[in-house]
Amino acid sequence: MKKMLTTALAGAMAFGAGMAEAADDLTLQLKWVTQAQFAGYYVALENGFYEEEDLNLTILPGGPDVAPAQVIAGGGADVVIDWMPSALAAREQGLPLVNIAQPFASSGMMLTCRKDSGVETPADFAGRTLGVWFYGNEYPFLSWMGTLGLSTDGGDGVTVLKQGFNVDPILQGQADCVSTMTYNEYWQIIDAGLGADDLVTFKYEDQGVATLEDGLYVLEDRLTDEAFQDQLVRFVRASMRGWKWAEENPDAAADIVLENDETGAQTEKHQRRMMGEIAKLTAGSDGALDIAAYDRTVATLLAGGSDPVISAAPEGAWTHAITDAALK
């Protein structure tokens, strides 16, 4: 009997030790499909950085029908990547998203126009048709038009063409300008046959209306859970290791992304070029949210005239608690 009890106790202790050593499961929802825009996370996964932090990370690719805010609201992810305008709009609408880290220091968003359309400066936008992404991506554009005093319902303002996630409208002459990212759609236009000299670009950063992109967000009530906070600290620490490695090894990082692209849709040329541009956006960031950039984002979103993206400056929409602990 004593031997049986000793054996049972030893087994229970071994089981308990195994449980203590088990990695914590965490799920990350991307804002878009698997591409170099998210290289830091794939690098950290491939290089074992999450494993070293006792995390078992699952990365969920996004797509045109995936809204990160809806995914986290439905319990489908622990952390989501989103642009701050859509995250703050969702927060005002009742979904309490909180920014826990900001790997992207600057914006890659642009409006790209055909030079032969006659658009040379923002003053030329009036009366033009402009391609705009929706599903939460329209907020920076609407804020910019608000600061320019241009309505977005045609007439003396601009006509908004609901743009798919491609650049067909500018190639087919349906729009004078389209939304592009420095690291993606701009190059799709180039690859389609238009040269840089055929285009005029307006970077949101240069226009003073840039808003923060690709931040990490969680639901506010989960931040009261100390165990979850600890998981987030380890997650952010590993992720930023991944981002810095990707910046220093852009081609290798792009190759890791390609290995994780289950669709097989991405190409080496496009992903390596994208990673080179992405590295410019994450450069200088240690993951901590820059409050000046946050304040600028909020000010831009509030500057929408009679129809601002958010109606008041949000409270509790960010925390430094996770990055403070992760960066020690």
N, C-alpha and C positions, 0 to 999 in steps of 0.2 A: 504493500500500500504506500509505504514511504517512497519507494522507488518510483511508483507511478506518479505520485504527487510532485516529486522532484523533476521528473521528465516533463510533466504538464507545465510546471512553473517555468522551466527552461524554454519550453516551446513558446509560452506566452511572452517571455522576455524577448526572445528572438523576433517574434511577430511584432512586438511593440517597437523594437529597434528598427525593424524594416519599415514600419509605418512612419517612424520619425525621420527616416532618411529618404522617404519617397519625395520626389520632386512635386512642387505645387503646379497644378494645371492652370494655365492662363490663356485666354483667347483674344487675339488682336484682329479687328476688322479693318482692312485697308479701305481707302477712299476710292480706289480704282483698281484696274487689273494689275496682275503681276508685271512690274516693270521697274526700271532703275530709280524711279521716284521713291521707291520703298527699299532701296538697296541695303540701308543700314540694318534693317530688321532681318533680311535674308542672310546677310553677312554674319550677324550675331548668331543666328540659328546654325548656319553651316560651320562656323568656326568654334562652336561649342560654348559661346559666351553665356547663353541662357542656362545651359546645362551646368556650367560652373557656378551659377547663382541658384542652383537647385530649382530651376523652373522648367516646366514642360510646356513650351509655347506652341500654340496652334495659330497659324496665320491664315486668315480667310481673305481670298482675293475679292475685290469689289467688281463693279461693272455698271453699265448704264441703268440697270434696274435695282441697284443696291444703294440705299440711303443709310449711311452709318448711324445716324441718329435713330432711325427706325429699328435698326438691328439691335442697338444697345437697349433701347426702350423695351424691346421684346425679349430681352435676356439672352440674345444670341451671341453676345461678346462681352468681355470684361472691360476692354479698352478699345476705343475707336480713333481712327485718324480722320480729322475733318479740318475744314477751313474755319477760321474764327468767325467770319460773318454768319455762316449757317449755324454754327454752334451757339452763338449769342442770340440769334433769332429763335432758335429752338428753345433756348433757356427762357426767353421772354414769353414764349408760347406755352410754357409749362413743363418742359423737359429739362431738369436741372443738371445740365452738363457742366463739368468743371475742367479747366485746362490744368493738367498736372506737369506738362513739359512741352517745350517748343523747340524741336530740333531744327526747324527751318527758320533762319534769321531774316531772310528777305523773300520777297514775292517774285514768282516767275511769270506772272500774268501780264499779257499784252493784248492790245488790239492791233491787228495787222491789216493794212489796207493796200489795195492795188494803187500804185502810183498813177496809173492812167485814169483813175476815178476822179482825180483832181483834189483829193484830200491831202493837205500838207501839214495842217495844224488842227488841234481840237476845235478851233473856230469854224472849221469846214465841215463838222459833223452834221450841222443843221440841215435837214432835208434829205439826209442819207439813210440808207438801209444798213443796219449793223447787226451782225450775227452774234447772238448771245446764248451762252449755256444756261440752262435752268437747273432744277432740282437742287437749289441752294447755292449754285455757283453764280447766280445772277446778281447777288447782293452787292459785290464790289462795283459792278458795272452801273447798277441803279444809283448807287451812292455817287459815283463819278459824274453821271449825267445830272444829278441833283446839284452838285457843286458848280456845274457849268450852266445851270439854269435851263436845261433842255428837257422838255417832256419826252416821254417814251411811247407816246401813242400817235406818232405821225404828226402831220400838220407842220407847224413851225419848228417842231422838235425833231426827234429821230424816229424812224420806223424800226422796230425791233423784230428781227427774224429769229424765231426759236431755232437755234442751231443744234443739230445733232452732234455727236462726238466725233466729228470729222470736219474737213475744210472744204467740202463740196461747194458751199454757197459762193466762196470767192473764186473758185476755179470755174464755176459754171455761170458766173456773172449775176448771181441772184442777190449778192450783197456787195457793198463797197468795201466793207471791212468785216473781219470775223475775229472771234475770241481765239487766242492761241496761248500756249505756254512756251516759254523760252526753250524748254527742254523737249517739247513734243510736237505740237501741231504746226509750229512755225517751220520745222524741218520737213513736215509732210508737204507743205506748200512748195518748199524748195525741191523736194524729190519729185514733185509732180510736174516740174518744168519751169516754174517761175524763178528768176534769179533774185538775189538780194537787192539788186539795183531796180527791180520791178516793184519793190515793196516799200511801204512806209510803216514803221512800227512805233507804237506808243506804249512804253512800259509804264505800268501803274506806279512803280517805284519812282520813275522820273517825273510823273505827273503829280506826285505828292499825295496820291490817294490809295497807295498800296495798303492792303490789309494782310494780316498774318495767315499763313497757309500751313497745312500739314502739322497741326498740333496734336497732342495726345490728350484724349478726354475720357473721363469716367463719370458715372452718376454720383452726385453729391452725397447721397445717403450712405453709399458704400465706403466713403472715406472715414466714417465713424468706426469702422472695423479695423482694429490694429493689425490683425493678421493680413488683411487685404492691403493695408498701407505698406506693410513690410514686403509683400510680393511686388507692389508697384515700385518700391525703391530699388529692388533687385532688377526688375524689368527695365527701368529707365537707365540704370547703371550699365547693364549689358547692351542695351540699345545704343547708347551714346558711344560705347566702345566700338560697336559695329559701324556707326556713322563715321567716326574718325578713321577707322581702318579703310572704309570705302573711299573717303577723301584722299587718303594716301596711296591707295591701290585701285584707281578707278576702273581700269580694264579688267582686273581680276574680280572686282565687285560686280561689274556688268556680267561677267561670265557666270558668277554664282546666281544672279537673277535668272539668266537664261536656263540654268540647270533646274530652277524651281518653277519655270513657266510650263505648266502642264498642258497648255493649249498648243504650244509650239508655234504661236503666232508671231513672236518677237524675233528680231534678227540681231546678229552680233553688231552690225554697223549702227543700227538705230539705238541699241541699248548702250553701247560704248559712248556714242555721241551724247545720249541723254545723261549718262552718269557724269560726263564732263561738265554739263550744264548744272546738274543737281548739286555737284560739289561746290559750286559758286553760291548756292542758296543756303547750304548748311554751314559753310565756312564761317568761323567766328562764333558759332553757337556751342555752348557747353550743355545745352538742354534746358537751361533755366529761362523762363519767360522774361523778356526785356520789357519792363513796365512802360518805358517810353513808347515802344512799338505797340504795346497793348492800348495805351491811351490814344495813340494816333489812329488805331483801328476803330476804336469806339467813336472818336470824333468824326471820322469819315462816315461811319454808319449812321450817325445822328444828323449828318449834313444833307439829308435827302429832301430838304424843303418841306413841302406839305405831306410827303409820303416817305418818311425815313424808314430805314430797315429795322431799327429798334427805336422805341419811343423814349427811353430813358437810359442813362448810364447804368449798367448792371452792377449788382453787388454779389460778391461771393463767387464770381465766375472763374477764378483762378486761385491756385495755391502754389507757394514755393516749398511747402513742407516736404514734398517727395524729392524734388531736385536738391534741396538743401541736404537731405540725408544721403542721397545717392552720390553727391559730389564731394562728400567729406574725404 
